[in-house]
Amino acid sequence: MPTAKLHALTILGALDEARSELVGKAVVLTDGKAGTVENVWLDELHGLRISIRGHDGKWPVSTIKFTQTG
C-alpha cells in the first residue's frame, strides 16, 4: 500500500475513534461553556474541532477541560 494512502487511512481511523469517544459525552471547555458534544470534525487548519449542543461555533478539541466519565 502506498505510504500516502496508509497515512490517510490512519488519520481517518483516528478521527472515527475520536468521534466514537466524544459524541454524546458531556464536556466542560476551558472557557466555561458546557454541554454535550454534538459532532467532531477534522479542520485542515486547526485539527480536531468539536461542536457543543446549544452553543454556536466549533472549538478545538484541546479546549476540553472535563469529560463525562463512564
Protein Blocks (a to p, Z undefined) as FASTA:
>chain_A
ZZklmmmmmmmmmmmmmmmmmgopacddfkopacddfbdcddfknopadddehiacdddf
klpmbdceZZ
